[in-house]
Amino acid sequence: MQGRSPAIGATTGLDEAYRLCRQQGLRLSRQRRLVLEILWRSGEHLSARDIFDRLNADGRRIGHTSVYQNLESLHSNGVIECLEKAQGRLYGHRADPHSHLTCLESGRISDLDIELPADLVEAIEQRTGFSIESYSLNLQGRPLP
């Protein structure tokens, strides 16, 4: 049920991200391709600074402003996700509805595909008076001993 209309899912490849960019009318500039490649290759949630540092460590010279502008454009067009965290914005290679698990020790964020039991969704609807159309969970925890 986690769904508004899905854009890009967990198993979708980089080629699908390129297709979605073209479909949204976004030019696939060298910089935009590099940003997408870093996100897909890492599979992590990264800040604009993380992406900038990784690109430059790979010898790919691209300005910080260019990285940020491309991330914002990709996010606003539904190609990637943006998470607002205390430490700033983090970007991920998914834009479809999904949940997250944050490790309280390392800060690492993992994508989760979770579907709540139908009876729980119904109970929430009855309690709130709203028809639930989509949801995402933000879970926090520590590794089990």
C-alpha positions, 0 to 999 in steps of 0.5 A: 500500500505504500503508494502514491504513483511510483516513480523509481523503485528499489530494483530499478536501474540507472537506465530507468532513472535516465528514462525518467529524466528524459520523460520529465524533460530533464537534459542528461548533462554530464554533471547530472549523469555523474550525480545519478551514477554516484547515488546508484553506485553507493545505494546510500543516502548522501549529502550534497557534500558527500556526492561532491567529495566522491566525485572529486575523489574519482577525478570528476571535477564538478562544482558544489553548486552544480551538484546541489542544483542537479540534486534539487532538480532530480528531486523536484522531478521525482527521480530521487528522494530527499530526506530532511534530517537534523544534519541536513538534506540527504539524497537517495536513489529511490523516489517511490514510496518506502520506509526507512530504518535509521541506526542510532549508533552509526546514523546509517539509513536503510531503505525498507519496503514494509506493508502494514497489515490491513487490519492495522491500516483499517484501525488507523482509518477508523481512529482518524477518520481518514482514508489512508492512501499511502504511508512511510515509516521512519524507524530508529533502532540499534543492532541486536546483540 
